[in-house]
Amino acid sequence: MPAYEKFCSKLAMGIKASDIRELLALIKHRRDVISFAGGIPDPKLFPKSELADISREVILKYGDEALQYSETKGLIELREILSDFMRRVKGIQADPEDILVSTGSQQALDIVARTLIDPGDVVVTENPSYLAAIGSFKMAGARLVGVEMDDNGMDTQKLEEKLKALKKNGERVKFIYTIPVGHNPAGTSLTLDRKKHILELAEEHDVLIVEDDPYSYIIYEDGVDSTSLKSMDKYDRVIYLSTVSKILAPGLRIGWIVSPRDLTRRFELVKQYLDLHSPTLTQFIVAEAIKKGLIDRMVKVATPYYKSKRDAMLSAMEDYLPDYAHFTRPIGGLFVFVWVNKEGFNTTKMLETAITKYKIAYVPGANFFVDGTGFNTMRINFSYPSHDEIYEGVRRLARLIKGE
Ligand SMILES: Cc1ncc(COP(=O)(O)O)c(C=O)c1O
């Protein structure tokens, strides 16, 4: 057998197997482990019979096109519907020609990274940030600079200081990557003032903003500002990404990018060599689902459902976790982030014990930090486990933290 590694590219060899992948593989078939690890929606919410009806209708009615190759930028039918959806739900004015359909937001991140980043370019992110975005940007050769967060998301004073320092050092910053509402993993939302500040800073320092927004459609608290940066983008600097993964079903693999037209054209050229186009069939299905009001209905059902799971998680944490464990109170998204202020506490090292002895799984927080810190943190998902599993799992988590 040849030594295959010698055939692999430097890029491929540079990618470390992620904790999440290995851990999910390990616990996939273990019913005795309560998993807080994934970031996945509860399949109970999938509108199965409606999607079955729509799929049947689409194939029978539009089969010749729906089962055929299609345009790289996405079906015009879907882009028109998304343009209307963006205006109605997010206040974003986007012509269908400013929209590119992607194979999930993950592909959108990859397209953005390949289009904008040259090796050595700087990308500024929240610290912590979404680990698969970090992975995508690193794969394109970016150097990541993290900005501290507090309860209101990215600290924009710190952002300003970092941008000034980077400019002074002559570093080329390409964009600021932010998850402004329902942050993954921190659960925070930026205030309107901070959003304005980021937009001003982008203009002042001549950088772009990548606004990643899978979560702002489902918000658990009144009074949270869910205005999108893109809707306030008077300088035309924001590239907005979203997806149906959390508001319909991730298996459809449909996301989209709204961007200034010159960039949309560049993104389209890059995408053509990645997958020619996103699946035509699921583009038709998503277009019909939006037209029939299915996403609006799903958001109405998902919001109280996930809120009740979030509340169960927070109340279990209040009951069981020791006071040296701090946790976020997410206003949206699917995660609680936990800090354990105990000397030497290392969630990466503890994961195996957590799974084998305590029968729980989480994502070690260090994966979300761009500066090699965060070993005393973990990301806990509340959308997938049942209410009972949440209580029992947090009880076990508390024993793990206390070393009982
Ligand atoms: C912040 C963020 N961006 C992007 C994605 C990728 O979503 P998609 O399923 O559309 O690829 C996720 C998925 O969890 C996410 O949390």
The ligand as an SDF file (V2000), in Angstrom:
LIG
                    3D

 16 16  0  0  0  0  0  0  0  0999 V2000
  -22.5680   30.9160   12.4870 C   0  0  0  0  0  0  0  0  0  0  0  0
  -22.8010   29.8450   11.4900 C   0  0  0  0  0  0  0  0  0  0  0  0
  -22.5050   30.0710   10.2010 N   0  0  0  0  0  0  0  0  0  0  0  0
  -22.7020   29.1420    9.2610 C   0  0  0  0  0  0  0  0  0  0  0  0
  -23.2110   27.8990    9.5720 C   0  0  0  0  0  0  0  0  0  0  0  0
  -23.3690   26.8840    8.4850 C   0  0  0  0  0  0  0  0  0  0  0  0
  -24.7060   26.6960    8.1680 O   0  0  0  0  0  0  0  0  0  0  0  0
  -25.2000   25.8700    6.9160 P   0  0  0  0  0  0  0  0  0  0  0  0
  -25.9230   24.6870    7.4640 O   0  0  0  0  0  0  0  0  0  0  0  0
  -26.1000   26.7800    6.1720 O   0  0  0  0  0  0  0  0  0  0  0  0
  -24.0120   25.4750    6.1020 O   0  0  0  0  0  0  0  0  0  0  0  0
  -23.5470   27.6050   10.9070 C   0  0  0  0  0  0  0  0  0  0  0  0
  -24.0790   26.2980   11.2810 C   0  0  0  0  0  0  0  0  0  0  0  0
  -24.2730   25.9390   12.4100 O   0  0  0  0  0  0  0  0  0  0  0  0
  -23.3270   28.6130   11.8980 C   0  0  0  0  0  0  0  0  0  0  0  0
  -23.6180   28.4160   13.1830 O   0  0  0  0  0  0  0  0  0  0  0  0
  1  2  1  0
  2  3  1  0
  2 15  2  0
  3  4  2  0
  4  5  1  0
  5  6  1  0
  5 12  2  0
  6  7  1  0
  7  8  1  0
  8  9  2  0
  8 10  1  0
  8 11  1  0
 12 13  1  0
 12 15  1  0
 13 14  2  0
 15 16  1  0
M  END
$$$$
